[in-house]
Amino acid sequence: MKEEYTDEQMYALIARYLADEASVEEVRILESWVQSSDENAKTLADARMLWAESIPSHFEPVTDIPEIDIDAAWNKVQHKIQPTSNTRVLQLRRWVSIAATLIVMFSIGYLVYDMTSTKPDQLAITTTESQTVALTDGSSIELNADSEIRYPEEFKGKKRVVELKGEAFFEIARDTTRPFVVRTGEIEIRVLGTSFNVDANAQEDSIEVQVETGLVEVGSGDDKVQLRPGETAVFYTKLGKLIKRDIKAITTQFWRNRRLNFKRAKLYEVVKALNEAYDTTILISDDQLLNRKINVKFENQEIGEILDIIANTINLKVRQDSSNNFIIEDGEN
């Protein structure tokens, strides 16, 4: 795990996991914690047991919400649990109780949803590979790795609403009577029929929307921008600021088509994009080279070939150091 969790934080995470409320990253953290010791694995197993015996069914009709007796369930399985301290027993019991309460709240909320809401209820999650999701309205979503999308089995009401975490490319079937809405973080993207890419990875400080075809409206609170093909909206999450800009280094969709398109891009912009796309390290040896501009396109090419083309185009030299980093130098020296 990247950071140490206290017992209380870990029990809270277990509760979210049992209530199916944990994020992809939290699931990974929990899996790593379980694998780190037999005691942790037993703690999760005990929590699963308590959870299973506390709740008669997760899928009973919402009109007949079960009354969950955590005390009775705990007493029934407590003799099977042999943790290292009484404090751990009490904490585990507390957090599983909270998780069970979440199920009751979810059941009530789902009853309201079934009558009035358009909240998405299907979930697709990717880990190491991309995945294509076909929607019932004829739209399709290509989901990048480490991403998730929530969507309804069938769109109801006046809007087609989905919720995104991570990155995805959308091709939306046109329906002038029902706009398509993507919610991610603090922004909302609204379209009628178009194709666009959304990058909302949690580890980044911004959310980017890049339009390929059609017209897209991106909004956050009262701030709204309209985008046409080739334009990008960037929402800076820490500043709460939404801006529109033309994109010179088109690398947003590299993950799906292996294409790069640089239009009058400065060398430092190109290097930054290549480092990100190819997960490599390219360094520029001379600050005077940073602002050299280049127009060039690449498709499904290796990084070495790309650097050779760039070097030959704007008179540079490329070498590798002892750590296999690529070093860009002035070709005239």
PEQUI-V45196 format. One record per residue. N is the residue number from 0. RES is the residue in three letters. OMEGA is omega in whole degrees, 0 to 359 (* if undefined). BURIAL is b if it has 9 or more other C-alpha atoms within 8 Angstrom, else e. Layout:
BEGIN
n=N res=RES omega=OMEGA burial=BURIAL
n=N res=RES omega=OMEGA burial=BURIAL
END
This chain:
BEGIN
n=0 res=MET omega=182 burial=e
n=1 res=LYS omega=182 burial=e
n=2 res=GLU omega=181 burial=e
n=3 res=GLU omega=178 burial=e
n=4 res=TYR omega=172 burial=e
n=5 res=THR omega=178 burial=e
n=6 res=ASP omega=182 burial=e
n=7 res=GLU omega=178 burial=e
n=8 res=GLN omega=181 burial=e
n=9 res=MET omega=177 burial=b
n=10 res=TYR omega=176 burial=b
n=11 res=ALA omega=179 burial=b
n=12 res=LEU omega=177 burial=b
n=13 res=ILE omega=179 burial=b
n=14 res=ALA omega=178 burial=b
n=15 res=ARG omega=179 burial=b
n=16 res=TYR omega=180 burial=b
n=17 res=LEU omega=178 burial=b
n=18 res=ALA omega=180 burial=b
n=19 res=ASP omega=179 burial=e
n=20 res=GLU omega=182 burial=e
n=21 res=ALA omega=177 burial=b
n=22 res=SER omega=178 burial=e
n=23 res=VAL omega=180 burial=e
n=24 res=GLU omega=180 burial=e
n=25 res=GLU omega=177 burial=b
n=26 res=VAL omega=178 burial=b
n=27 res=ARG omega=179 burial=e
n=28 res=ILE omega=180 burial=b
n=29 res=LEU omega=179 burial=b
n=30 res=GLU omega=179 burial=e
n=31 res=SER omega=179 burial=b
n=32 res=TRP omega=180 burial=b
n=33 res=VAL omega=183 burial=b
n=34 res=GLN omega=185 burial=b
n=35 res=SER omega=178 burial=e
n=36 res=SER omega=177 burial=e
n=37 res=ASP omega=180 burial=e
n=38 res=GLU omega=179 burial=e
n=39 res=ASN omega=179 burial=b
n=40 res=ALA omega=179 burial=b
n=41 res=LYS omega=179 burial=e
n=42 res=THR omega=179 burial=b
n=43 res=LEU omega=179 burial=b
n=44 res=ALA omega=178 burial=e
n=45 res=ASP omega=179 burial=b
n=46 res=ALA omega=177 burial=b
n=47 res=ARG omega=181 burial=b
n=48 res=MET omega=180 burial=b
n=49 res=LEU omega=180 burial=b
n=50 res=TRP omega=183 burial=b
n=51 res=ALA omega=183 burial=e
n=52 res=GLU omega=180 burial=e
n=53 res=SER omega=188 burial=b
n=54 res=ILE omega=182 burial=b
n=55 res=PRO omega=180 burial=e
n=56 res=SER omega=177 burial=e
n=57 res=HIS omega=189 burial=e
n=58 res=PHE omega=174 burial=e
n=59 res=GLU omega=180 burial=e
n=60 res=PRO omega=184 burial=e
n=61 res=VAL omega=177 burial=b
n=62 res=THR omega=180 burial=e
n=63 res=ASP omega=186 burial=e
n=64 res=ILE omega=183 burial=b
n=65 res=PRO omega=172 burial=e
n=66 res=GLU omega=188 burial=e
n=67 res=ILE omega=179 burial=e
n=68 res=ASP omega=182 burial=e
n=69 res=ILE omega=181 burial=b
n=70 res=ASP omega=180 burial=e
n=71 res=ALA omega=180 burial=e
n=72 res=ALA omega=181 burial=b
n=73 res=TRP omega=180 burial=b
n=74 res=ASN omega=183 burial=e
n=75 res=LYS omega=185 burial=e
n=76 res=VAL omega=186 burial=b
n=77 res=GLN omega=183 burial=e
n=78 res=HIS omega=179 burial=e
n=79 res=LYS omega=185 burial=e
n=80 res=ILE omega=181 burial=e
n=81 res=GLN omega=180 burial=e
n=82 res=PRO omega=186 burial=b
n=83 res=THR omega=181 burial=e
n=84 res=SER omega=177 burial=e
n=85 res=ASN omega=179 burial=e
n=86 res=THR omega=180 burial=e
n=87 res=ARG omega=178 burial=b
n=88 res=VAL omega=183 burial=b
n=89 res=LEU omega=180 burial=e
n=90 res=GLN omega=179 burial=b
n=91 res=LEU omega=179 burial=b
n=92 res=ARG omega=182 burial=b
n=93 res=ARG omega=186 burial=e
n=94 res=TRP omega=174 burial=b
n=95 res=VAL omega=175 burial=b
n=96 res=SER omega=178 burial=b
n=97 res=ILE omega=181 burial=b
n=98 res=ALA omega=179 burial=b
n=99 res=ALA omega=177 burial=b
n=100 res=THR omega=178 burial=b
n=101 res=LEU omega=179 burial=b
n=102 res=ILE omega=178 burial=b
n=103 res=VAL omega=179 burial=b
n=104 res=MET omega=179 burial=e
n=105 res=PHE omega=181 burial=e
n=106 res=SER omega=178 burial=b
n=107 res=ILE omega=179 burial=b
n=108 res=GLY omega=181 burial=e
n=109 res=TYR omega=178 burial=b
n=110 res=LEU omega=176 burial=b
n=111 res=VAL omega=179 burial=b
n=112 res=TYR omega=185 burial=b
n=113 res=ASP omega=181 burial=e
n=114 res=MET omega=192 burial=e
n=115 res=THR omega=195 burial=e
n=116 res=SER omega=173 burial=e
n=117 res=THR omega=182 burial=b
n=118 res=LYS omega=181 burial=b
n=119 res=PRO omega=183 burial=b
n=120 res=ASP omega=173 burial=e
n=121 res=GLN omega=184 burial=e
n=122 res=LEU omega=172 burial=e
n=123 res=ALA omega=182 burial=e
n=124 res=ILE omega=175 burial=b
n=125 res=THR omega=177 burial=b
n=126 res=THR omega=184 burial=e
n=127 res=THR omega=183 burial=e
n=128 res=GLU omega=178 burial=e
n=129 res=SER omega=182 burial=b
n=130 res=GLN omega=178 burial=b
n=131 res=THR omega=179 burial=e
n=132 res=VAL omega=178 burial=b
n=133 res=ALA omega=180 burial=e
n=134 res=LEU omega=185 burial=b
n=135 res=THR omega=180 burial=e
n=136 res=ASP omega=181 burial=e
n=137 res=GLY omega=177 burial=e
n=138 res=SER omega=175 burial=b
n=139 res=SER omega=181 burial=b
n=140 res=ILE omega=175 burial=b
n=141 res=GLU omega=188 burial=b
n=142 res=LEU omega=178 burial=b
n=143 res=ASN omega=178 burial=b
n=144 res=ALA omega=179 burial=b
n=145 res=ASP omega=182 burial=b
n=146 res=SER omega=175 burial=b
n=147 res=GLU omega=181 burial=b
n=148 res=ILE omega=174 burial=b
n=149 res=ARG omega=184 burial=b
n=150 res=TYR omega=180 burial=b
n=151 res=PRO omega=175 burial=b
n=152 res=GLU omega=176 burial=b
n=153 res=GLU omega=181 burial=e
n=154 res=PHE omega=177 burial=b
n=155 res=LYS omega=177 burial=e
n=156 res=GLY omega=188 burial=e
n=157 res=LYS omega=180 burial=e
n=158 res=LYS omega=173 burial=b
n=159 res=ARG omega=191 burial=b
n=160 res=VAL omega=171 burial=b
n=161 res=VAL omega=180 burial=b
n=162 res=GLU omega=186 burial=b
n=163 res=LEU omega=165 burial=b
n=164 res=LYS omega=182 burial=b
n=165 res=GLY omega=185 burial=b
n=166 res=GLU omega=179 burial=b
n=167 res=ALA omega=174 burial=b
n=168 res=PHE omega=185 burial=b
n=169 res=PHE omega=168 burial=b
n=170 res=GLU omega=192 burial=b
n=171 res=ILE omega=175 burial=b
n=172 res=ALA omega=184 burial=b
n=173 res=ARG omega=175 burial=e
n=174 res=ASP omega=185 burial=e
n=175 res=THR omega=181 burial=e
n=176 res=THR omega=182 burial=e
n=177 res=ARG omega=178 burial=b
n=178 res=PRO omega=176 burial=b
n=179 res=PHE omega=186 burial=b
n=180 res=VAL omega=174 burial=b
n=181 res=VAL omega=177 burial=b
n=182 res=ARG omega=178 burial=b
n=183 res=THR omega=183 burial=b
n=184 res=GLY omega=183 burial=e
n=185 res=GLU omega=181 burial=e
n=186 res=ILE omega=178 burial=b
n=187 res=GLU omega=182 burial=b
n=188 res=ILE omega=186 burial=b
n=189 res=ARG omega=180 burial=b
n=190 res=VAL omega=172 burial=b
n=191 res=LEU omega=178 burial=b
n=192 res=GLY omega=187 burial=b
n=193 res=THR omega=173 burial=b
n=194 res=SER omega=185 burial=b
n=195 res=PHE omega=179 burial=b
n=196 res=ASN omega=177 burial=b
n=197 res=VAL omega=177 burial=b
n=198 res=ASP omega=182 burial=b
n=199 res=ALA omega=179 burial=b
n=200 res=ASN omega=187 burial=b
n=201 res=ALA omega=183 burial=e
n=202 res=GLN omega=179 burial=e
n=203 res=GLU omega=179 burial=e
n=204 res=ASP omega=182 burial=e
n=205 res=SER omega=173 burial=b
n=206 res=ILE omega=182 burial=b
n=207 res=GLU omega=175 burial=b
n=208 res=VAL omega=181 burial=b
n=209 res=GLN omega=185 burial=b
n=210 res=VAL omega=176 burial=b
n=211 res=GLU omega=177 burial=b
n=212 res=THR omega=174 burial=b
n=213 res=GLY omega=183 burial=b
n=214 res=LEU omega=183 burial=b
n=215 res=VAL omega=174 burial=b
n=216 res=GLU omega=179 burial=b
n=217 res=VAL omega=182 burial=b
n=218 res=GLY omega=172 burial=b
n=219 res=SER omega=186 burial=b
n=220 res=GLY omega=180 burial=e
n=221 res=ASP omega=180 burial=e
n=222 res=ASP omega=179 burial=e
n=223 res=LYS omega=173 burial=b
n=224 res=VAL omega=175 burial=b
n=225 res=GLN omega=184 burial=e
n=226 res=LEU omega=173 burial=b
n=227 res=ARG omega=182 burial=b
n=228 res=PRO omega=180 burial=b
n=229 res=GLY omega=180 burial=b
n=230 res=GLU omega=183 burial=b
n=231 res=THR omega=170 burial=b
n=232 res=ALA omega=178 burial=b
n=233 res=VAL omega=175 burial=b
n=234 res=PHE omega=180 burial=b
n=235 res=TYR omega=191 burial=b
n=236 res=THR omega=182 burial=b
n=237 res=LYS omega=180 burial=e
n=238 res=LEU omega=185 burial=e
n=239 res=GLY omega=186 burial=e
n=240 res=LYS omega=180 burial=e
n=241 res=LEU omega=180 burial=b
n=242 res=ILE omega=175 burial=e
n=243 res=LYS omega=178 burial=b
n=244 res=ARG omega=170 burial=e
n=245 res=ASP omega=181 burial=e
n=246 res=ILE omega=181 burial=e
n=247 res=LYS omega=179 burial=b
n=248 res=ALA omega=186 burial=b
n=249 res=ILE omega=180 burial=b
n=250 res=THR omega=186 burial=b
n=251 res=THR omega=184 burial=e
n=252 res=GLN omega=180 burial=b
n=253 res=PHE omega=182 burial=b
n=254 res=TRP omega=183 burial=e
n=255 res=ARG omega=184 burial=e
n=256 res=ASN omega=178 burial=e
n=257 res=ARG omega=180 burial=b
n=258 res=ARG omega=175 burial=b
n=259 res=LEU omega=182 burial=b
n=260 res=ASN omega=182 burial=b
n=261 res=PHE omega=181 burial=b
n=262 res=LYS omega=183 burial=b
n=263 res=ARG omega=180 burial=e
n=264 res=ALA omega=176 burial=b
n=265 res=LYS omega=186 burial=b
n=266 res=LEU omega=181 burial=b
n=267 res=TYR omega=176 burial=b
n=268 res=GLU omega=179 burial=b
n=269 res=VAL omega=181 burial=b
n=270 res=VAL omega=178 burial=b
n=271 res=LYS omega=180 burial=e
n=272 res=ALA omega=181 burial=b
n=273 res=LEU omega=177 burial=b
n=274 res=ASN omega=180 burial=b
n=275 res=GLU omega=185 burial=e
n=276 res=ALA omega=186 burial=b
n=277 res=TYR omega=179 burial=e
n=278 res=ASP omega=182 burial=e
n=279 res=THR omega=177 burial=e
n=280 res=THR omega=177 burial=e
n=281 res=ILE omega=182 burial=b
n=282 res=LEU omega=176 burial=b
n=283 res=ILE omega=189 burial=b
n=284 res=SER omega=187 burial=e
n=285 res=ASP omega=180 burial=e
n=286 res=ASP omega=180 burial=e
n=287 res=GLN omega=180 burial=e
n=288 res=LEU omega=189 burial=b
n=289 res=LEU omega=188 burial=b
n=290 res=ASN omega=174 burial=e
n=291 res=ARG omega=185 burial=e
n=292 res=LYS omega=183 burial=e
n=293 res=ILE omega=170 burial=b
n=294 res=ASN omega=183 burial=b
n=295 res=VAL omega=177 burial=e
n=296 res=LYS omega=176 burial=e
n=297 res=PHE omega=177 burial=b
n=298 res=GLU omega=175 burial=e
n=299 res=ASN omega=181 burial=e
n=300 res=GLN omega=180 burial=e
n=301 res=GLU omega=185 burial=e
n=302 res=ILE omega=179 burial=e
n=303 res=GLY omega=178 burial=e
n=304 res=GLU omega=180 burial=e
n=305 res=ILE omega=181 burial=b
n=306 res=LEU omega=177 burial=b
n=307 res=ASP omega=180 burial=b
n=308 res=ILE omega=179 burial=e
n=309 res=ILE omega=181 burial=b
n=310 res=ALA omega=180 burial=b
n=311 res=ASN omega=183 burial=b
n=312 res=THR omega=185 burial=e
n=313 res=ILE omega=170 burial=e
n=314 res=ASN omega=177 burial=b
n=315 res=LEU omega=172 burial=b
n=316 res=LYS omega=179 burial=b
n=317 res=VAL omega=175 burial=b
n=318 res=ARG omega=176 burial=e
n=319 res=GLN omega=179 burial=b
n=320 res=ASP omega=184 burial=e
n=321 res=SER omega=178 burial=e
n=322 res=SER omega=181 burial=e
n=323 res=ASN omega=170 burial=e
n=324 res=ASN omega=176 burial=b
n=325 res=PHE omega=180 burial=b
n=326 res=ILE omega=179 burial=b
n=327 res=ILE omega=181 burial=b
n=328 res=GLU omega=177 burial=b
n=329 res=ASP omega=182 burial=b
n=330 res=GLY omega=182 burial=e
n=331 res=GLU omega=182 burial=e
n=332 res=ASN omega=* burial=e
END
